[in-house]
Amino acid sequence: MLAAGAVGAAYLYRTDPHEPGHLLPQCPFRMLTGLLCPACGGTRMVYDLMHGHFTEAWLDNRALLLASPYALYLLGRWAWEGLHGRRWHPTLSPRAQLVVLAVAVTWTVARNIV
């Protein structure tokens, strides 16, 4: 898993997703509807963060950028527990799931209005 992640990160580091013609995943929601999903711009955001372009990362996807520290915490905790031979399954309460869904829907609507 680490090797595959490293290869993917190295490819993304060298491949500018702001320019067309690269072997990078396309958003199926956008391909079908022409609208931006809550995660659209995530690949460009990661590329910009890898190159220290924080303003551009903000413009690519604000919601994902704001959620990134929490996602990195979850990934780090999962890895830590796994390295110590423990299984860790984070869970969200139904209320938290509703909040995540509401934020995703609101973000999707807001970014497609503009």
Secondary structure, DSSP 8 states (H G I E B T S, - for coil): -HHHHHHHHHHHHHS-TTSSSSS----HHHHHHSS--TTTTHHHHHHHHHTT-HHHHHHH-HHHHHHHHHHHHHHHHHHHHHHTT--------HHHHHHHHHHHHHHHHHHHH-
